[in-house]
């Protein structure tokens, strides 16, 4: 379960690299706006990715408790 949680975070970060390499328009637009120093977009991206990783880690901890009832939160 721990490895699945860590890998989910890596997938989120790696998706930006894949989109950039293959030239998919979603990340290209974001990168253009970042190069023009759109700080609100940069903050939103960091905030959303951090929240998503925290939610994934919380879900992994809840699944641990469901799988092994001896554990406590």
KENUVO-529860 format. One record per atom (N, C-alpha, C, O): residue number from 1; residue in one letter; chain; atom name; x, y negated, z negated. Coordinates in pm, whole numbers, plus 32768, in hexadecimal, padded with zeros to 4 digits. Layout:
N
{pos->NUM&code->a&unit->A&site->CA&xx->X&yy->Y&zz->Z} .
...
This chain:
73
{pos->1&code->x&unit->A&site->N&xx->8052&yy->8077&zz->8000} .
{pos->1&code->x&unit->A&site->CA&xx->8000&yy->8000&zz->8000} .
{pos->1&code->x&unit->A&site->C&xx->8056&yy->7F82&zz->8000} .
{pos->1&code->x&unit->A&site->O&xx->8036&yy->7F21&zz->8044} .
{pos->2&code->x&unit->A&site->N&xx->80C3&yy->7F85&zz->7FB5} .
{pos->2&code->x&unit->A&site->CA&xx->8119&yy->7F10&zz->7FB0} .
{pos->2&code->x&unit->A&site->C&xx->8156&yy->7EF3&zz->8038} .
{pos->2&code->x&unit->A&site->O&xx->815D&yy->7E80&zz->8063} .
{pos->3&code->x&unit->A&site->N&xx->8180&yy->7F5A&zz->807B} .
{pos->3&code->x&unit->A&site->CA&xx->81BC&yy->7F49&zz->8100} .
{pos->3&code->x&unit->A&site->C&xx->8155&yy->7F12&zz->8162} .
{pos->3&code->x&unit->A&site->O&xx->8176&yy->7EC0&zz->81B7} .
{pos->4&code->x&unit->A&site->N&xx->80D9&yy->7F3F&zz->8157} .
{pos->4&code->x&unit->A&site->CA&xx->8070&yy->7F0C&zz->81B0} .
{pos->4&code->x&unit->A&site->C&xx->8059&yy->7E77&zz->8199} .
{pos->4&code->x&unit->A&site->O&xx->8044&yy->7E2C&zz->81F9} .
{pos->5&code->x&unit->A&site->N&xx->805B&yy->7E4B&zz->811C} .
{pos->5&code->x&unit->A&site->CA&xx->804B&yy->7DBD&zz->80FE} .
{pos->5&code->x&unit->A&site->C&xx->80BC&yy->7D69&zz->8134} .
{pos->5&code->x&unit->A&site->O&xx->80A5&yy->7CFD&zz->816A} .
{pos->6&code->x&unit->A&site->N&xx->8136&yy->7D99&zz->8124} .
{pos->6&code->x&unit->A&site->CA&xx->81AB&yy->7D50&zz->8158} .
{pos->6&code->x&unit->A&site->C&xx->81A8&yy->7D4D&zz->81F1} .
{pos->6&code->x&unit->A&site->O&xx->81C6&yy->7CE6&zz->822D} .
{pos->7&code->x&unit->A&site->N&xx->8184&yy->7DBB&zz->822E} .
{pos->7&code->x&unit->A&site->CA&xx->8180&yy->7DC0&zz->82C0} .
{pos->7&code->x&unit->A&site->C&xx->8113&yy->7D64&zz->82F8} .
{pos->7&code->x&unit->A&site->O&xx->8124&yy->7D2C&zz->8364} .
{pos->8&code->x&unit->A&site->N&xx->80A5&yy->7D53&zz->82B0} .
{pos->8&code->x&unit->A&site->CA&xx->803D&yy->7CF7&zz->82DD} .
{pos->8&code->x&unit->A&site->C&xx->8073&yy->7C69&zz->82E1} .
{pos->8&code->x&unit->A&site->O&xx->8055&yy->7C1E&zz->833F} .
{pos->9&code->x&unit->A&site->N&xx->80C2&yy->7C42&zz->827E} .
{pos->9&code->x&unit->A&site->CA&xx->8101&yy->7BBF&zz->827F} .
{pos->9&code->x&unit->A&site->C&xx->8163&yy->7BB0&zz->82F2} .
{pos->9&code->x&unit->A&site->O&xx->816B&yy->7B46&zz->8330} .
{pos->10&code->x&unit->A&site->N&xx->81AD&yy->7C18&zz->830E} .
{pos->10&code->x&unit->A&site->CA&xx->820B&yy->7C15&zz->837F} .
{pos->10&code->x&unit->A&site->C&xx->81C2&yy->7C0A&zz->8405} .
{pos->10&code->x&unit->A&site->O&xx->81F1&yy->7BC7&zz->8460} .
{pos->11&code->x&unit->A&site->N&xx->814F&yy->7C4C&zz->840F} .
{pos->11&code->x&unit->A&site->CA&xx->8101&yy->7C43&zz->848B} .
{pos->11&code->x&unit->A&site->C&xx->80CE&yy->7BB6&zz->84A3} .
{pos->11&code->x&unit->A&site->O&xx->80CC&yy->7B86&zz->8515} .
{pos->12&code->x&unit->A&site->N&xx->80A7&yy->7B73&zz->8439} .
{pos->12&code->x&unit->A&site->CA&xx->8077&yy->7AE9&zz->8447} .
{pos->12&code->x&unit->A&site->C&xx->80E8&yy->7A90&zz->8479} .
{pos->12&code->x&unit->A&site->O&xx->80D4&yy->7A40&zz->84D5} .
{pos->13&code->x&unit->A&site->N&xx->815D&yy->7A9C&zz->843D} .
{pos->13&code->x&unit->A&site->CA&xx->81CE&yy->7A4A&zz->8467} .
{pos->13&code->x&unit->A&site->C&xx->8202&yy->7A71&zz->84F0} .
{pos->13&code->x&unit->A&site->O&xx->822D&yy->7A1B&zz->853D} .
{pos->14&code->x&unit->A&site->N&xx->81FF&yy->7AF1&zz->8510} .
{pos->14&code->x&unit->A&site->CA&xx->8231&yy->7B21&zz->8590} .
{pos->14&code->x&unit->A&site->C&xx->81D6&yy->7B01&zz->8605} .
{pos->14&code->x&unit->A&site->O&xx->8203&yy->7AFE&zz->8677} .
{pos->15&code->x&unit->A&site->N&xx->8157&yy->7AEA&zz->85E9} .
{pos->15&code->x&unit->A&site->CA&xx->80FB&yy->7ACD&zz->8657} .
{pos->15&code->x&unit->A&site->C&xx->811E&yy->7A49&zz->869B} .
{pos->15&code->x&unit->A&site->O&xx->8109&yy->7A3B&zz->8713} .
{pos->16&code->x&unit->A&site->N&xx->8152&yy->79EA&zz->8650} .
{pos->16&code->x&unit->A&site->CA&xx->8179&yy->796B&zz->868C} .
{pos->16&code->x&unit->A&site->C&xx->81EE&yy->797F&zz->86EB} .
{pos->16&code->x&unit->A&site->O&xx->81F2&yy->7944&zz->8757} .
{pos->17&code->x&unit->A&site->N&xx->824C&yy->79D3&zz->86C4} .
{pos->17&code->x&unit->A&site->CA&xx->82BF&yy->79EF&zz->871A} .
{pos->17&code->x&unit->A&site->C&xx->8292&yy->7A35&zz->879A} .
{pos->17&code->x&unit->A&site->O&xx->82C0&yy->7A12&zz->8807} .
{pos->18&code->x&unit->A&site->N&xx->8239&yy->7A96&zz->878E} .
{pos->18&code->x&unit->A&site->CA&xx->8209&yy->7AE1&zz->8804} .
{pos->18&code->x&unit->A&site->C&xx->81BE&yy->7A84&zz->8862} .
{pos->18&code->x&unit->A&site->O&xx->81D1&yy->7A8B&zz->88DC} .
{pos->19&code->x&unit->A&site->N&xx->8169&yy->7A2E&zz->882B} .
{pos->19&code->x&unit->A&site->CA&xx->811E&yy->79D2&zz->8880} .
{pos->19&code->x&unit->A&site->C&xx->817C&yy->7972&zz->88C8} .
{pos->19&code->x&unit->A&site->O&xx->8165&yy->794F&zz->893C} .
{pos->20&code->x&unit->A&site->N&xx->81E6&yy->7948&zz->8885} .
{pos->20&code->x&unit->A&site->CA&xx->8246&yy->78EC&zz->88C4} .
{pos->20&code->x&unit->A&site->C&xx->8293&yy->7933&zz->8932} .
{pos->20&code->x&unit->A&site->O&xx->82A7&yy->78FA&zz->899D} .
{pos->21&code->x&unit->A&site->N&xx->82C0&yy->79AD&zz->8919} .
{pos->21&code->x&unit->A&site->CA&xx->830F&yy->79F6&zz->897C} .
{pos->21&code->x&unit->A&site->C&xx->82BE&yy->7A14&zz->89F9} .
{pos->21&code->x&unit->A&site->O&xx->82EF&yy->7A04&zz->8A68} .
{pos->22&code->x&unit->A&site->N&xx->8241&yy->7A3F&zz->89E7} .
{pos->22&code->x&unit->A&site->CA&xx->81EF&yy->7A63&zz->8A5A} .
{pos->22&code->x&unit->A&site->C&xx->81A4&yy->79ED&zz->8A96} .
{pos->22&code->x&unit->A&site->O&xx->815E&yy->79FC&zz->8AFA} .
{pos->23&code->x&unit->A&site->N&xx->81B1&yy->7978&zz->8A5A} .
{pos->23&code->x&unit->A&site->CA&xx->8177&yy->78FF&zz->8A93} .
{pos->23&code->x&unit->A&site->C&xx->80E0&yy->78F8&zz->8A89} .
{pos->23&code->x&unit->A&site->O&xx->80A0&yy->78BC&zz->8ADF} .
{pos->24&code->x&unit->A&site->N&xx->80A7&yy->7933&zz->8A23} .
{pos->24&code->x&unit->A&site->CA&xx->8017&yy->792B&zz->8A12} .
{pos->24&code->x&unit->A&site->C&xx->7FF4&yy->789D&zz->89E7} .
{pos->24&code->x&unit->A&site->O&xx->803C&yy->7862&zz->8996} .
{pos->25&code->x&unit->A&site->N&xx->7F88&yy->7865&zz->8A1A} .
{pos->25&code->x&unit->A&site->CA&xx->7F6D&yy->77D6&zz->8A07} .
{pos->25&code->x&unit->A&site->C&xx->7F4F&yy->77AB&zz->8978} .
{pos->25&code->x&unit->A&site->O&xx->7F63&yy->7736&zz->8957} .
{pos->26&code->x&unit->A&site->N&xx->7F22&yy->7803&zz->8923} .
{pos->26&code->x&unit->A&site->CA&xx->7EFD&yy->77D9&zz->889B} .
{pos->26&code->x&unit->A&site->C&xx->7F75&yy->77A1&zz->8851} .
{pos->26&code->x&unit->A&site->O&xx->7F6E&yy->7734&zz->8818} .
{pos->27&code->x&unit->A&site->N&xx->7FE2&yy->77EA&zz->8851} .
{pos->27&code->x&unit->A&site->CA&xx->8058&yy->77B9&zz->8809} .
{pos->27&code->x&unit->A&site->C&xx->80A1&yy->774C&zz->8857} .
{pos->27&code->x&unit->A&site->O&xx->80E2&yy->76F7&zz->881A} .
{pos->28&code->x&unit->A&site->N&xx->8097&yy->774E&zz->88DA} .
{pos->28&code->x&unit->A&site->CA&xx->80DA&yy->76E7&zz->8929} .
{pos->28&code->x&unit->A&site->C&xx->80A0&yy->765D&zz->8909} .
{pos->28&code->x&unit->A&site->O&xx->80EA&yy->75FB&zz->88FE} .
{pos->29&code->x&unit->A&site->N&xx->801D&yy->7656&zz->88FB} .
{pos->29&code->x&unit->A&site->CA&xx->7FDF&yy->75D7&zz->88D7} .
{pos->29&code->x&unit->A&site->C&xx->800B&yy->75AB&zz->884B} .
{pos->29&code->x&unit->A&site->O&xx->8027&yy->7535&zz->8834} .
{pos->30&code->x&unit->A&site->N&xx->8011&yy->760A&zz->87EF} .
{pos->30&code->x&unit->A&site->CA&xx->803B&yy->75E8&zz->8767} .
{pos->30&code->x&unit->A&site->C&xx->80CC&yy->75B9&zz->8767} .
{pos->30&code->x&unit->A&site->O&xx->80ED&yy->7559&zz->8722} .
{pos->31&code->x&unit->A&site->N&xx->8122&yy->75FD&zz->87B2} .
{pos->31&code->x&unit->A&site->CA&xx->81AF&yy->75D5&zz->87B4} .
{pos->31&code->x&unit->A&site->C&xx->81C1&yy->754C&zz->87F3} .
{pos->31&code->x&unit->A&site->O&xx->8216&yy->74FE&zz->87C8} .
{pos->32&code->x&unit->A&site->N&xx->8171&yy->752C&zz->8859} .
{pos->32&code->x&unit->A&site->CA&xx->817A&yy->74A7&zz->8895} .
{pos->32&code->x&unit->A&site->C&xx->8151&yy->743C&zz->8830} .
{pos->32&code->x&unit->A&site->O&xx->818F&yy->73D2&zz->8828} .
{pos->33&code->x&unit->A&site->N&xx->80EA&yy->7458&zz->87E4} .
{pos->33&code->x&unit->A&site->CA&xx->80BE&yy->73F7&zz->8780} .
{pos->33&code->x&unit->A&site->C&xx->8123&yy->73EC&zz->870E} .
{pos->33&code->x&unit->A&site->O&xx->8135&yy->7380&zz->86D5} .
{pos->34&code->x&unit->A&site->N&xx->8164&yy->745B&zz->86EC} .
{pos->34&code->x&unit->A&site->CA&xx->81CA&yy->7455&zz->8684} .
{pos->34&code->x&unit->A&site->C&xx->8244&yy->7405&zz->86B3} .
{pos->34&code->x&unit->A&site->O&xx->8280&yy->73BC&zz->8665} .
{pos->35&code->x&unit->A&site->N&xx->8267&yy->7414&zz->8732} .
{pos->35&code->x&unit->A&site->CA&xx->82D8&yy->73C8&zz->8767} .
{pos->35&code->x&unit->A&site->C&xx->82BA&yy->7333&zz->876C} .
{pos->35&code->x&unit->A&site->O&xx->8315&yy->72E1&zz->8767} .
{pos->36&code->x&unit->A&site->N&xx->823A&yy->730F&zz->8777} .
{pos->36&code->x&unit->A&site->CA&xx->8215&yy->7281&zz->8774} .
{pos->36&code->x&unit->A&site->C&xx->8201&yy->7251&zz->86E5} .
{pos->36&code->x&unit->A&site->O&xx->81CD&yy->71E4&zz->86CE} .
{pos->37&code->x&unit->A&site->N&xx->822A&yy->72A2&zz->8685} .
{pos->37&code->x&unit->A&site->CA&xx->8229&yy->7282&zz->85F6} .
{pos->37&code->x&unit->A&site->C&xx->819D&yy->726B&zz->85BE} .
{pos->37&code->x&unit->A&site->O&xx->8185&yy->720B&zz->8575} .
{pos->38&code->x&unit->A&site->N&xx->8143&yy->72C3&zz->85E1} .
{pos->38&code->x&unit->A&site->CA&xx->80BD&yy->72C0&zz->85A9} .
{pos->38&code->x&unit->A&site->C&xx->80C3&yy->7307&zz->8522} .
{pos->38&code->x&unit->A&site->O&xx->80B0&yy->7381&zz->851A} .
{pos->39&code->x&unit->A&site->N&xx->80DC&yy->72BB&zz->84B9} .
{pos->39&code->x&unit->A&site->CA&xx->80F4&yy->72F5&zz->8435} .
{pos->39&code->x&unit->A&site->C&xx->8077&yy->7333&zz->83F9} .
{pos->39&code->x&unit->A&site->O&xx->8081&yy->7392&zz->83AB} .
{pos->40&code->x&unit->A&site->N&xx->8002&yy->7300&zz->841B} .
{pos->40&code->x&unit->A&site->CA&xx->7F87&yy->733C&zz->83E6} .
{pos->40&code->x&unit->A&site->C&xx->7F76&yy->73CB&zz->8418} .
{pos->40&code->x&unit->A&site->O&xx->7F4C&yy->7422&zz->83CD} .
{pos->41&code->x&unit->A&site->N&xx->7F95&yy->73E3&zz->8497} .
{pos->41&code->x&unit->A&site->CA&xx->7F8D&yy->746A&zz->84CD} .
{pos->41&code->x&unit->A&site->C&xx->7FF3&yy->74C5&zz->8488} .
{pos->41&code->x&unit->A&site->O&xx->7FD4&yy->7537&zz->8466} .
{pos->42&code->x&unit->A&site->N&xx->806A&yy->7493&zz->8474} .
{pos->42&code->x&unit->A&site->CA&xx->80D3&yy->74E1&zz->8432} .
{pos->42&code->x&unit->A&site->C&xx->80A8&yy->7508&zz->83A4} .
{pos->42&code->x&unit->A&site->O&xx->80B8&yy->757B&zz->837C} .
{pos->43&code->x&unit->A&site->N&xx->8074&yy->74A9&zz->835A} .
{pos->43&code->x&unit->A&site->CA&xx->8045&yy->74C7&zz->82D3} .
{pos->43&code->x&unit->A&site->C&xx->7FD1&yy->752A&zz->82D3} .
{pos->43&code->x&unit->A&site->O&xx->7FCA&yy->7582&zz->827D} .
{pos->44&code->x&unit->A&site->N&xx->7F77&yy->751D&zz->8334} .
{pos->44&code->x&unit->A&site->CA&xx->7F06&yy->7579&zz->833C} .
{pos->44&code->x&unit->A&site->C&xx->7F35&yy->7607&zz->835B} .
{pos->44&code->x&unit->A&site->O&xx->7F02&yy->7667&zz->8321} .
{pos->45&code->x&unit->A&site->N&xx->7F96&yy->7614&zz->83B5} .
{pos->45&code->x&unit->A&site->CA&xx->7FC9&yy->7698&zz->83D7} .
{pos->45&code->x&unit->A&site->C&xx->800C&yy->76D9&zz->835E} .
{pos->45&code->x&unit->A&site->O&xx->7FF4&yy->774E&zz->8341} .
{pos->46&code->x&unit->A&site->N&xx->8060&yy->768E&zz->8317} .
{pos->46&code->x&unit->A&site->CA&xx->80A2&yy->76C4&zz->82A0} .
{pos->46&code->x&unit->A&site->C&xx->803E&yy->76E8&zz->8234} .
{pos->46&code->x&unit->A&site->O&xx->8049&yy->7751&zz->81F4} .
{pos->47&code->x&unit->A&site->N&xx->7FDC&yy->7691&zz->821F} .
{pos->47&code->x&unit->A&site->CA&xx->7F79&yy->76A9&zz->81B7} .
{pos->47&code->x&unit->A&site->C&xx->7F25&yy->7724&zz->81D6} .
{pos->47&code->x&unit->A&site->O&xx->7F0F&yy->7778&zz->817E} .
{pos->48&code->x&unit->A&site->N&xx->7EF5&yy->7730&zz->8250} .
{pos->48&code->x&unit->A&site->CA&xx->7EA1&yy->77A1&zz->8275} .
{pos->48&code->x&unit->A&site->C&xx->7EEE&yy->7825&zz->8271} .
{pos->48&code->x&unit->A&site->O&xx->7EB9&yy->788A&zz->8243} .
{pos->49&code->x&unit->A&site->N&xx->7F6A&yy->7824&zz->82A0} .
{pos->49&code->x&unit->A&site->CA&xx->7FB8&yy->78A0&zz->829B} .
{pos->49&code->x&unit->A&site->C&xx->7FD9&yy->78C7&zz->820B} .
{pos->49&code->x&unit->A&site->O&xx->7FD8&yy->793D&zz->81EB} .
{pos->50&code->x&unit->A&site->N&xx->7FF6&yy->7866&zz->81B5} .
{pos->50&code->x&unit->A&site->CA&xx->8010&yy->7885&zz->8129} .
{pos->50&code->x&unit->A&site->C&xx->7F93&yy->78BC&zz->80E5} .
{pos->50&code->x&unit->A&site->O&xx->7F9B&yy->791C&zz->8099} .
{pos->51&code->x&unit->A&site->N&xx->7F20&yy->7880&zz->8100} .
{pos->51&code->x&unit->A&site->CA&xx->7EA2&yy->78B2&zz->80C5} .
{pos->51&code->x&unit->A&site->C&xx->7E84&yy->793F&zz->80F6} .
{pos->51&code->x&unit->A&site->O&xx->7E58&yy->7993&zz->80A7} .
{pos->52&code->x&unit->A&site->N&xx->7E9B&yy->7959&zz->8174} .
{pos->52&code->x&unit->A&site->CA&xx->7E81&yy->79DD&zz->81AB} .
{pos->52&code->x&unit->A&site->C&xx->7EDB&yy->7A47&zz->816B} .
{pos->52&code->x&unit->A&site->O&xx->7EAE&yy->7AB5&zz->814D} .
{pos->53&code->x&unit->A&site->N&xx->7F58&yy->7A26&zz->8155} .
{pos->53&code->x&unit->A&site->CA&xx->7FB4&yy->7A85&zz->8117} .
{pos->53&code->x&unit->A&site->C&xx->7F8E&yy->7A9D&zz->8084} .
{pos->53&code->x&unit->A&site->O&xx->7F97&yy->7B0E&zz->8054} .
{pos->54&code->x&unit->A&site->N&xx->7F64&yy->7A34&zz->803D} .
{pos->54&code->x&unit->A&site->CA&xx->7F37&yy->7A45&zz->7FB3} .
{pos->54&code->x&unit->A&site->C&xx->7EBB&yy->7A9D&zz->7FAD} .
{pos->54&code->x&unit->A&site->O&xx->7EB1&yy->7AF3&zz->7F55} .
{pos->55&code->x&unit->A&site->N&xx->7E5E&yy->7A8A&zz->8008} .
{pos->55&code->x&unit->A&site->CA&xx->7DE4&yy->7ADC&zz->800B} .
{pos->55&code->x&unit->A&site->C&xx->7E06&yy->7B6D&zz->8029} .
{pos->55&code->x&unit->A&site->O&xx->7DCC&yy->7BC8&zz->7FEE} .
{pos->56&code->x&unit->A&site->N&xx->7E63&yy->7B85&zz->8084} .
{pos->56&code->x&unit->A&site->CA&xx->7E8D&yy->7C0E&zz->80A4} .
{pos->56&code->x&unit->A&site->C&xx->7ECC&yy->7C50&zz->802A} .
{pos->56&code->x&unit->A&site->O&xx->7EAF&yy->7CC4&zz->800D} .
{pos->57&code->x&unit->A&site->N&xx->7F23&yy->7C07&zz->7FE3} .
{pos->57&code->x&unit->A&site->CA&xx->7F62&yy->7C3F&zz->7F6C} .
{pos->57&code->x&unit->A&site->C&xx->7EFB&yy->7C5B&zz->7EFE} .
{pos->57&code->x&unit->A&site->O&xx->7F06&yy->7CBF&zz->7EB7} .
{pos->58&code->x&unit->A&site->N&xx->7E99&yy->7C04&zz->7EEF} .
{pos->58&code->x&unit->A&site->CA&xx->7E30&yy->7C1C&zz->7E8E} .
{pos->58&code->x&unit->A&site->C&xx->7DE0&yy->7C99&zz->7EB3} .
{pos->58&code->x&unit->A&site->O&xx->7DBE&yy->7CE9&zz->7E5D} .
{pos->59&code->x&unit->A&site->N&xx->7DC2&yy->7CA9&zz->7F33} .
{pos->59&code->x&unit->A&site->CA&xx->7D79&yy->7D1F&zz->7F60} .
{pos->59&code->x&unit->A&site->C&xx->7DC8&yy->7D9E&zz->7F45} .
{pos->59&code->x&unit->A&site->O&xx->7D8E&yy->7E04&zz->7F1F} .
{pos->60&code->x&unit->A&site->N&xx->7E4A&yy->7D9B&zz->7F58} .
{pos->60&code->x&unit->A&site->CA&xx->7E9E&yy->7E10&zz->7F3C} .
{pos->60&code->x&unit->A&site->C&xx->7E98&yy->7E32&zz->7EA7} .
{pos->60&code->x&unit->A&site->O&xx->7E8F&yy->7EA8&zz->7E83} .
{pos->61&code->x&unit->A&site->N&xx->7E9D&yy->7DCD&zz->7E50} .
{pos->61&code->x&unit->A&site->CA&xx->7E95&yy->7DE6&zz->7DC0} .
{pos->61&code->x&unit->A&site->C&xx->7E0E&yy->7E21&zz->7D99} .
{pos->61&code->x&unit->A&site->O&xx->7E08&yy->7E7A&zz->7D45} .
{pos->62&code->x&unit->A&site->N&xx->7DA2&yy->7DF1&zz->7DD5} .
{pos->62&code->x&unit->A&site->CA&xx->7D1D&yy->7E27&zz->7DB7} .
{pos->62&code->x&unit->A&site->C&xx->7D12&yy->7EB7&zz->7DE9} .
{pos->62&code->x&unit->A&site->O&xx->7CD6&yy->7F0B&zz->7DA5} .
{pos->63&code->x&unit->A&site->N&xx->7D4A&yy->7ED4&zz->7E5A} .
{pos->63&code->x&unit->A&site->CA&xx->7D47&yy->7F5D&zz->7E8F} .
{pos->63&code->x&unit->A&site->C&xx->7D97&yy->7FBB&zz->7E35} .
{pos->63&code->x&unit->A&site->O&xx->7D71&yy->802F&zz->7E23} .
{pos->64&code->x&unit->A&site->N&xx->7E06&yy->7F8A&zz->7DFD} .
{pos->64&code->x&unit->A&site->CA&xx->7E52&yy->7FDB&zz->7D9D} .
{pos->64&code->x&unit->A&site->C&xx->7DFA&yy->8006&zz->7D29} .
{pos->64&code->x&unit->A&site->O&xx->7DFB&yy->807B&zz->7D02} .
{pos->65&code->x&unit->A&site->N&xx->7DAE&yy->7FA8&zz->7CF1} .
{pos->65&code->x&unit->A&site->CA&xx->7D58&yy->7FC7&zz->7C80} .
{pos->65&code->x&unit->A&site->C&xx->7CEA&yy->8028&zz->7CA9} .
{pos->65&code->x&unit->A&site->O&xx->7CC5&yy->8080&zz->7C5B} .
{pos->66&code->x&unit->A&site->N&xx->7CB7&yy->801A&zz->7D21} .
{pos->66&code->x&unit->A&site->CA&xx->7C4E&yy->8076&zz->7D4F} .
{pos->66&code->x&unit->A&site->C&xx->7C86&yy->8103&zz->7D63} .
{pos->66&code->x&unit->A&site->O&xx->7C41&yy->8165&zz->7D47} .
{pos->67&code->x&unit->A&site->N&xx->7D01&yy->810E&zz->7D92} .
{pos->67&code->x&unit->A&site->CA&xx->7D3C&yy->8191&zz->7DAC} .
{pos->67&code->x&unit->A&site->C&xx->7D6A&yy->81D7&zz->7D2B} .
{pos->67&code->x&unit->A&site->O&xx->7D63&yy->8252&zz->7D20} .
{pos->68&code->x&unit->A&site->N&xx->7D9A&yy->8188&zz->7CCB} .
{pos->68&code->x&unit->A&site->CA&xx->7DCB&yy->81C0&zz->7C4D} .
{pos->68&code->x&unit->A&site->C&xx->7D86&yy->8177&zz->7BD9} .
{pos->68&code->x&unit->A&site->O&xx->7DB4&yy->810C&zz->7BB2} .
{pos->69&code->x&unit->A&site->N&xx->7D1A&yy->81AE&zz->7BA3} .
{pos->69&code->x&unit->A&site->CA&xx->7CCE&yy->8168&zz->7B3A} .
{pos->69&code->x&unit->A&site->C&xx->7D1E&yy->8154&zz->7AB9} .
{pos->69&code->x&unit->A&site->O&xx->7CF4&yy->8105&zz->7A65} .
{pos->70&code->x&unit->A&site->N&xx->7D8D&yy->8196&zz->7AA7} .
{pos->70&code->x&unit->A&site->CA&xx->7DDE&yy->8183&zz->7A2E} .
{pos->70&code->x&unit->A&site->C&xx->7E21&yy->80FB&zz->7A2C} .
{pos->70&code->x&unit->A&site->O&xx->7E47&yy->80C9&zz->79C1} .
{pos->71&code->x&unit->A&site->N&xx->7E31&yy->80BF&zz->7AA0} .
{pos->71&code->x&unit->A&site->CA&xx->7E71&yy->803B&zz->7AA7} .
{pos->71&code->x&unit->A&site->C&xx->7E0D&yy->7FCF&zz->7A7F} .
{pos->71&code->x&unit->A&site->O&xx->7D95&yy->7FDB&zz->7A95} .
{pos->72&code->x&unit->A&site->N&xx->7E42&yy->7F66&zz->7A43} .
{pos->72&code->x&unit->A&site->CA&xx->7DF0&yy->7EF6&zz->7A1C} .
{pos->72&code->x&unit->A&site->C&xx->7E1F&yy->7E79&zz->7A64} .
{pos->72&code->x&unit->A&site->O&xx->7E94&yy->7E6D&zz->7A88} .
{pos->73&code->x&unit->A&site->N&xx->7DC5&yy->7E1C&zz->7A77} .
{pos->73&code->x&unit->A&site->CA&xx->7DEB&yy->7D9E&zz->7AB8} .
{pos->73&code->x&unit->A&site->C&xx->7E2C&yy->7D44&zz->7A55} .
{pos->73&code->x&unit->A&site->O&xx->7E53&yy->7CD4&zz->7A77} .
